[in-house]
Amino acid sequence: MHPPLLNVADYARAARAKLPKEVYDYYEGGALDEITLRENTAGWEGLKLYYRVLAGVGAREMKTTMLGQSISMPIAVAPTAFHKLACAEGEIATARAAKAARTLFILSSLSNTAMEPALAEAASPRWFQLYIYKDRGITADLVKRAEAAGAEAIVLTVDAPGLGTRERDMRNRFTLPEGLCVENLSPLGKGRMPEVRGSGLAAYVRDNFKSDLSFEDLDWLCGCSRLPIVVKGVCRSDDGRRVAEHGAKAIVVSNHGGRQLDTAPATCEVLPHIVEAVDDRCEIYVDGGIRRGSDALKAIALGARAVLVGRPILWGLTVAGQEGVLSVLEILRRELDEAMLLCGSTNLKEINRSLLSP
């Protein structure tokens, strides 16, 4: 008899036992000393909840919207690369699980499944995450395809003009195994990773991603797509304000899961400053280190509209495919519901900064 999988940490342990070391390290690892990686999680743990009592809480309501699209809870699926390293169905399984949980699915441009079949399996809302390639024609082609495939927003990642050094991947000489590729880029001749001594992904990014990203690229993207643009990877309040002024409809406060610049601050630290600076100019979401439903409640208390989860989804996918992803999402939903009850909050509007101070 296997012990029951009760929480995200249980799924992480079960996934570790199942995955080849180089794949586990790729999913779990961070940049350099992995300080930001650890502090993302520790940051949410360190925030204390000053709960209300005798609040007469009945049934909790956690439905919300992201860019006007309804979701059943403020917990959505972050874009993460290479789902077929976790299970054969890959992104299809993840998309179906998000649909079953009635929440947002964001497909990574570095998926092992082409966007057309993957987005077809997701319900609305479904968004497409984009990196800007050196070749603007390639980037424009990805955007046009995403629009045609039913994506309802483009999530532009701005914190990866190059890849942060991930020493686990260098030691493991991480690359995609035979038979897997960057499927969305295959028709454009950019589907394979180079054979190198260190990380194949780092070499791929160096060869292909635009390293001199600027606000001009954001302006170009806003001009070339009819879809709303979400900017992911903001860490400063002044950048948040400028991103909103340049036409972004939403911001994801993110440090790429601690995988880019080590010693960048935990997302929970910068979130309230960005919320304050941006005011009501655009919606704000957060990712990085969300491992409990109570973390989602704390993020909402700090002003986020919703949270995105990345690694927990991959653990669920590894352990039990579509059912595993759905199980992880339902665990987080149940934990958020319990935290709302115990904090005296009937709905998301009642969750605010007052819960984080006496």
Secondary structure, 3 states (H helix, E strand, C coil): CCCCCCCHHHHHHHHHHHCCHHHHHHHHCCCCCCHHHHHHHHHHHHCCCCCCCCCCCCCCECCEEECCEEECCCEEECCCCCHHHCCCCCHHHHHHHHHHHCCCEEECCCCCCCHHHHHHHCCCCEEEEECCECCHHHHHHHHHHHHHCCCCCEEEECCCCCCCCCHHHHHHCCCCCCCCCCHHHHHHCCCCCCCCCCCHHHHHHHHHECCCCCHHHHHHHHHHCCCCEEEEEECCHHHHHHHHHCCCCEEEECCHHHCCCCCCCCHHHHHHHHHHHHCCCCEEEEECCCCCHHHHHHHHHCCCCEEEECHHHHHHHHHHHHHHHHHHHHHHHHHHHHHHHHHCCCEHHHCCHHHHCC
